Amino acid sequence: MASEANRKASLSSVLSEKYKVRDEKLVEAIVSLGEASALIAEIQTNYTKHTYAGTQNESGDDQLDLDIDCDKAVFDAIRKANVFSIAASEETPVETEVGSGAFSLGFDPLDGSSIIDANFSVGSIFGIWPGKGVLGRTGREQVASAVTLYGPRTTLCIALPSTSTDLGNDIAFEVTLTNDGFVVSRAKIQIQTSGKVFAPGNLRASNDNEQYNALIQHWISERYTLRYTGGMVPDVYHIFAKSKGVFTNVSSEKAKAKLRLLYEVAPMGLIVECAGGLTTHEARDQSVLDEKIDNLDKRLGVCFGSS
């Protein structure tokens, strides 16, 4: 793996020179997330014990020691950068003071910990908001978001709305962590308007949600290709890689919504929309980016991808 200095310098150059990010502090903020991702990749490389911490997060999920280690890695990286003021995560679900910076962060340090023991790809999800605090905000207010995929390679997909750059348009792109630092591996991610690939999350909801069941049967009858791992990051990332497809995670009376607006839905939704895809709330025809974060644990059913 590249040295810390090379990682930071290479990602900073990509952001400021190629993608014309206006705010130097925003560049530093995103670079700190790249550094957190590199630390998490190293933690996972040495993860062998599969031990539980003996605690649960706010969702009632048993926490792996790995979950806590990855959460700490992100907090350490953003405190060191000193460009954030507040951060909240799925593992630390409170607005936590992390410095005196100009941004606030919502993140899931390790999405997919339930499938990591099978050595499946997992990820981290980050959303950056301007100012202090995330409560009462919407995903539309984000100045950037990112998702890291840890697989055979460590890749970082970054979304920048037009207001954050001098490019004049929204952009989503991918960098890969190499021995020389971060290198642009997909200069522009563009989701096509159609594509016969589907990833149906929370599938048990189709048992008592007739509309969801009908949608799944439609995909099957139309001979869509199933690409599903059980992890949100690899399943949505597949859409970015193939430039097409649809991801759903729909709820029902017996199978409640699982995805959290702050830590997962809003950051991932910004990437999807910056890449030209659509996002929608399961209950109404509305972008997930317009949903207010009025509770740090707020959850909702979603559909992402090709229109």
N, C-alpha and C positions, 0 to 999 in steps of 0.2 A: 504494500500500500504506500501511496505517496506520503511524504512528510506533511505535517500540519501546515507548515509555511507554504508548501506547494499547493496543497488543497485549497487554502484560503485565497492565495494569489490567483490561481487559475479560475476559480468560480467568480471571484470579484471581477476579473477581466471579462469573462463571458457576459456578466450582467451589465457592466458599465459600458463596455466597448461595442459588443455585438447587439445587445438588446436595449441599449440606451436608457437604462433606468435613471430617472432624474435625481432621486434623493440618495445621496451617499450613505445616509444612515439606513435606508431600506436595503441597499446593497449589503451593508454590514449585517443586517438582520437576517437576510436570506443566507449569507455565508455562514452565519452561526448555526443555521439549521442543516447546512451541508456538513458542518463539523460534527454536529450531534449525530447525523446519520452515519458518518464514518466511525464514530465511537460505538454506535449501536451495532454496526456491521462487525466490528472487532469483538464486541461482547458476545454476539451470536456465534462467531467462529469458535469461541472457547466455551460454549454452553454445552455441558455434558451431564450435569447432575439431575436435571428434570425435577427439581425440588420445589415444593410449595412453601410460601411464606407464612402460612397459618393465618392469613387475613383475607378479607374480601373487599373489593371495591364497592362503590355506591350502587352498582348494578347487581350486587350479590354474587359476582363471579369470584371464584377462588383465585387469588393472585399467586402467580409463579414468582420465585425470586427474580427470574428474568424480567418480568413486568416492572418490578420495582427498580432493578438495575438500569433498565432502558429509560424509565421515567427520570431517574436521577441524572443520567447522562445528558438528557435534554436540558434540564434545569441548570446543570453545571455549565453547559455551553452557552446558554443565553445569559446567564449571570455574568460570565466572563466577557461577553460582548458588550454588555451594558448599554444596549439600545432598546430594551424592553422595560416596561414599568410593571406590567401585570401578566401573569400566565396562569392558565388553568388546564388541567389534563384529565383524561379519563381515570387515571390512577390517583390524581390529586385534584379532586373536583371542587376546588374553591379558588376564588380569585386571590392569587398569591403574589405578594410584592417581590419583584426580582431585580429592581433597579430604578433608575430615574429617567429611563429612555422615553422615546416618542411613540412606542408601539405596544400593543398587547397581543398575546398569543393564546390560541386554543389549539390543543393537540392531543392526538392519540399516539403514544410512544411506540406501541407494539400492537398493531391491528392484526389479528390472526393467531394470537397465542394459543388458541385451542387446537390449531392444526400444526403447530411448529414441531411437536414431538415426532410427526411423520416426515419432518424435513421438507414440508411444503414451503413455497414462497410466502413471505409475510411482509408487512410494511409499516411505515410511520406516516401520519397525516398531520399537516400543519396549516393553520390559517392565521394570517397577520392582519390585525386591525389598527388603524391609526388612533392615537390618543390612549387614555387610561381607562381600562375596563372593557369587558365584553358583554355584560348583561345589558339588555335593552337594544342591542345592535342587530343588524341583519347581515347576512352573508354578502349582500350587495356592497357593503361598506368596506370589504376587505381590500387592502392594497396589493396583496399577493397571497398565493397559497402554494403549497407543494405537497407532493406525496413521494415517499421513498419506497422503492421495491427492493427487497433483499432476496436475491435468487442466485443463479450462477454468476450474475453480475450484480453490483449495487448501482441502481439508477435512480435519478431524481427528476421527476417531472414538475416543472414550475409554471405557474400561471401568473401573468401580469396583465391586468386590465389596462386599457388605453390611457387612463389617467396617471398611470405609474411610469410611463415611458415616453420617449419622444418619437416612437414609431408611428403613432397615429392610429393604431388599431390594437385590439386585444391580441394576445399571443400566448400560446402554450408550447413548451419545448422540453426536450430531455437532455440531461447530461449524464455521463457515465463516469464512475470513479475508477480511474486507472492508476497504474504505477507512476504516471506523470502528473496526476491531479485530476480535476474534473474536465472532461472533454465533451463538447456538444456531439451527441449521437443521433438526435432527431431535431433538426433546426426548426421545424414547425409541425405541430400535431394538428391534424385537421380531420374531424369526424364527418364522414359522409352522411347524406340524408337518409340512406337506407343501407341495410346489411343484414343478412340472415344468420345472425349469431345471437344467442341469448344465454343469460346467466340468471336463473330464477332463485333469488335468495328467499329465506324464510318459507320454504316450499310447503311446510306443514299448514300454512295459512290457507292454501288452496282447498283444504278439506272442508272448511266452513265459510269460505269466501267464494261465492259462485262466480263473480266477475273475474277474480284472479284465476280460478280454475279454467274458465272459458278462454282467457288470454293465453294460458300455457298450452291448452289444447290446440289453439289456433297456430301457435308457433310450431308445434309438433306436426300438425297436419300440413303446414306449409313447408315442412322439411328444413326448418332452421337447424343450425348446428349448435349443440349444447357445449358450452365452455364454462364449467363451474367448479371451483375448488372449495368453497365454503369460507373464503376470505375475501372481504370487500376489496382490499387493495389489489390483489392479483386479478380479480374478476373485472373490475373497472379498468385496470391497467391494460388488460387484453384489448379493450375497445380502443385505447390510445395507440397500442402497437399495430392493430389491424385496421385502424381508421374507420371502424364500423361496429355495429352491434348494439345490444340493449342489456342493461342491468336493472333488475327489479329487486326490491325488498319490501314486500307488501304485508300488511297486518290483517288480523281478523279478530273476532271476539275471543277466540281461544288461543291465538298466537299473536301476542301483542307486538307493537313496533319495537325494534331493537336498536336502530341506528340513531346516534345522538347528533342533534343539529350542530352544536358548537364544535365537537371534536372530529366529526366524520363528514356529515352531510354538507355543511356550508363550504368547507375547504375543497372537498372533492367536487362539489357542484360548480365552484368557480372555475376549476380546471376544465370540466366538461363544457361549460358555456364559452370559455375563452378559446376552446378548440372547435367551436362551431356546432356543438351538440346542444341538446335540450335537457332540461331537468324539470320534473314536476312533482308536486305533492300528491300522494295517493288519493286524497279526498277531494281535491279541487284542482282546476286547471290554473295552476300558479307555480312559478319558478320557486324552487327551494331557497333561492337567494333573497327572496322577499319575505321569508318567514322570520319573525322576531324571536330572538333568543331571550325569552322571558324567564327561563329556568336553565341552569347549567346542565341539567340532565334531560332536557326536553328531547323527545324522540318522535320520529315520524316515519311513515312509509314513503318510499320514493321510487321514481323511475328515471334512469339516466341513459343518454346515448343518442343514437341516430333518431332523427325526427320521424 
